[in-house]
Amino acid sequence: MNAHDALDTLAVLGVFLLMALPSLIGHAHDRRIDRQLREAEHGPGPQDQNSSSKETEPSTATWYADGRRSKKLVSS
């Protein structure tokens, strides 16, 4: 095998890789989405349950909405 044959083989492999790469990336992306959908069907994991059981402050939107309601009641 001389240098010319090695370059030809390398060129063919490079073109094959360029052609196959988008398909392989798409396949990996689909597998990740499928895994996320399976995890979502089973509900929250044990880590999610622990974090939601602790006391939290109301969000800014809730605080704002409560303030708006109280102003309407006072002014009317």
Buried (B, 14 or more C-beta within 10 A) or exposed (E): EEEEEEEEEEEEEEEEEEEEEEEEEEEEEEEEEEEEEEEEEEEEEEEEEEEEEEEEEEEEEEEEEEEEEEEEEEEE
